[in-house]
Amino acid sequence: MSTVEQDFLSEDLHPIDIVETLAESHDWDFDRVGDDQIAMAIEGSWRTYSLTLAWSGHDETLRMICAFDLDPETERLPALYEAMGRANDKCWAGAFTLWLEQKLMVFRYGLILSGGASASAEQIIEMVRNAVTTSERFFPAFQLVLWSGETPEKAMQVAMTEAYGRA
């Protein structure tokens, strides 16, 4: 068990405190926006992803948003929405949405911690890993739809499926 994991066992921490500790230990660029929110930048193969995690005590949910720039031409929006639907069909945890006014593609996920449950370091690391790898997986397909005029069906063929097992 790592020192970071032992620290989490020693006391009941706020979920954003856990995220901040993980960000420090992984050398992720981050900014603690407030008591209940943290913003991070994580470098992927295709681009740098902006992640925000926010705690809502009202509904006991740790929300994560992973965003990247996307400025689609209006005439390509129907194809992009179809591609997003196809991508979302392949996602078990989280979903893509387009924030058109902000020109951002967003991958969202919420971890419900009702009844006094707390998030583990492993859960938070998996949330972040899943957001970045899922965004990396579908980014090329979204680009093909927007800038190469590919059909969503054909573009989704470049989105690699997750591998299971070990080689």
C-alpha positions as CSV (number, residue, x, y, z in Angstrom):
1,M,0.0,0.0,0.0
2,S,1.4,3.4,-1.0
3,T,1.9,6.3,1.4
4,V,-0.8,8.2,-0.4
5,E,-3.3,5.3,0.0
6,Q,-2.4,5.0,3.7
7,D,-3.1,8.7,4.2
8,F,-6.7,8.2,2.8
9,L,-7.3,5.4,5.3
10,S,-6.3,7.5,8.3
11,E,-9.2,10.0,8.2
12,D,-12.5,10.7,6.4
13,L,-11.4,13.2,3.7
14,H,-13.4,15.5,1.5
15,P,-13.5,14.1,-2.0
16,I,-11.8,17.1,-3.5
17,D,-9.0,16.8,-0.9
18,I,-8.4,13.3,-2.2
19,V,-8.3,14.5,-5.8
20,E,-5.8,17.2,-4.8
21,T,-3.6,14.7,-3.1
22,L,-3.8,12.4,-6.1
23,A,-3.0,15.3,-8.5
24,E,0.1,16.2,-6.5
25,S,1.3,12.6,-6.4
26,H,0.8,12.1,-10.1
27,D,2.3,15.5,-11.0
28,W,-0.9,16.6,-12.8
29,D,-1.2,20.3,-13.3
30,F,-4.1,21.5,-11.1
31,D,-5.7,24.5,-9.5
32,R,-7.9,24.2,-6.4
33,V,-10.8,26.4,-7.5
34,G,-12.6,26.3,-4.2
35,D,-13.4,24.0,-1.3
36,D,-15.6,21.8,-3.5
37,Q,-13.9,22.1,-6.9
38,I,-10.6,21.4,-8.6
39,A,-9.4,21.9,-12.2
40,M,-6.7,19.9,-13.8
41,A,-4.9,19.6,-17.1
42,I,-3.8,16.1,-18.3
43,E,-1.7,15.6,-21.4
44,G,-3.0,13.0,-23.8
45,S,-1.7,11.7,-27.1
46,W,-4.0,13.9,-29.1
47,R,-4.3,17.0,-26.9
48,T,-4.3,18.3,-23.4
49,Y,-7.6,17.6,-21.6
50,S,-9.2,20.0,-19.1
51,L,-10.7,18.1,-16.2
52,T,-12.9,19.6,-13.5
53,L,-14.1,17.6,-10.5
54,A,-16.7,19.1,-8.2
55,W,-18.4,17.9,-5.1
56,S,-22.1,18.5,-4.6
57,G,-23.0,17.9,-0.9
58,H,-26.7,18.5,-1.8
59,D,-27.0,15.3,-3.9
60,E,-23.8,13.7,-2.6
61,T,-22.2,13.4,-6.1
62,L,-18.6,13.8,-7.2
63,R,-19.0,15.2,-10.8
64,M,-16.3,15.1,-13.3
65,I,-16.1,16.9,-16.6
66,C,-13.3,16.3,-19.1
67,A,-13.3,18.9,-21.9
68,F,-11.5,19.6,-25.1
69,D,-11.8,22.3,-27.8
70,L,-14.1,21.5,-30.7
71,D,-15.5,24.1,-33.0
72,P,-17.7,22.3,-35.5
73,E,-19.1,23.9,-38.6
74,T,-22.9,24.2,-38.3
75,E,-23.6,22.0,-41.3
76,R,-21.6,19.1,-39.7
77,L,-23.5,19.2,-36.4
78,P,-26.1,16.5,-37.4
79,A,-23.2,14.1,-38.2
80,L,-21.4,15.0,-35.1
81,Y,-24.4,14.4,-32.9
82,E,-24.8,11.0,-34.6
83,A,-21.2,10.2,-33.9
84,M,-21.6,11.3,-30.3
85,G,-24.6,8.9,-30.0
86,R,-22.6,6.1,-31.4
87,A,-19.7,6.9,-29.0
88,N,-22.1,7.0,-26.0
89,D,-23.5,3.6,-27.0
90,K,-20.0,2.3,-26.4
91,C,-19.4,4.0,-23.1
92,W,-20.4,2.2,-19.9
93,A,-19.4,5.0,-17.5
94,G,-19.9,8.5,-18.7
95,A,-21.2,10.2,-21.8
96,F,-20.2,12.9,-24.3
97,T,-22.1,16.1,-24.9
98,L,-21.3,19.2,-26.9
99,W,-21.3,22.6,-25.3
100,L,-21.7,24.5,-28.5
101,E,-21.5,28.0,-27.1
102,Q,-18.2,27.3,-25.4
103,K,-17.0,25.3,-28.4
104,L,-16.2,22.3,-26.1
105,M,-16.7,18.6,-26.3
106,V,-17.3,17.3,-22.8
107,F,-17.1,13.8,-21.3
108,R,-19.2,13.8,-18.1
109,Y,-19.4,11.3,-15.2
110,G,-20.9,11.5,-11.8
111,L,-19.9,9.2,-8.8
112,I,-22.9,9.0,-6.4
113,L,-21.7,8.8,-2.8
114,S,-25.1,8.8,-1.0
115,G,-25.6,7.7,2.6
116,G,-22.2,8.9,3.8
117,A,-20.2,6.8,1.4
118,S,-16.7,8.2,0.5
119,A,-14.7,8.0,-2.7
120,S,-11.6,5.9,-2.7
121,A,-8.3,6.9,-4.3
122,E,-8.8,4.0,-6.7
123,Q,-12.2,5.2,-7.7
124,I,-11.0,8.7,-8.4
125,I,-8.0,7.5,-10.4
126,E,-10.2,5.3,-12.4
127,M,-12.7,8.2,-13.1
128,V,-9.8,10.3,-14.4
129,R,-8.2,7.5,-16.4
130,N,-11.5,6.5,-18.0
131,A,-12.3,10.1,-19.0
132,V,-8.9,10.7,-20.6
133,T,-8.7,7.3,-22.4
134,T,-12.3,7.5,-23.6
135,S,-11.7,11.0,-24.9
136,E,-8.5,9.8,-26.6
137,R,-10.4,6.9,-28.1
138,F,-13.1,8.9,-29.7
139,F,-11.3,12.2,-30.5
140,P,-10.0,10.9,-34.0
141,A,-13.5,9.8,-34.9
142,F,-15.0,13.1,-34.0
143,Q,-12.3,14.8,-36.1
144,L,-13.0,12.6,-39.1
145,V,-16.7,13.5,-39.0
146,L,-16.0,17.2,-38.7
147,W,-13.0,17.8,-40.9
148,S,-12.9,14.9,-43.3
149,G,-16.6,14.6,-44.0
150,E,-16.6,11.0,-43.0
151,T,-19.9,9.3,-42.1
152,P,-20.3,8.7,-38.4
153,E,-20.5,5.0,-39.0
154,K,-17.2,4.9,-40.8
155,A,-15.5,7.3,-38.4
156,M,-16.4,5.1,-35.5
157,Q,-14.3,2.3,-37.0
158,V,-11.2,4.2,-36.0
159,A,-12.2,4.3,-32.4
160,M,-10.3,1.4,-30.9
161,T,-12.3,-0.9,-28.7
162,E,-11.0,-1.6,-25.2
163,A,-8.8,-4.6,-24.8
164,Y,-9.7,-7.2,-22.2
165,G,-7.3,-9.7,-20.7
166,R,-3.5,-9.8,-20.9
167,A,-1.1,-10.5,-23.7
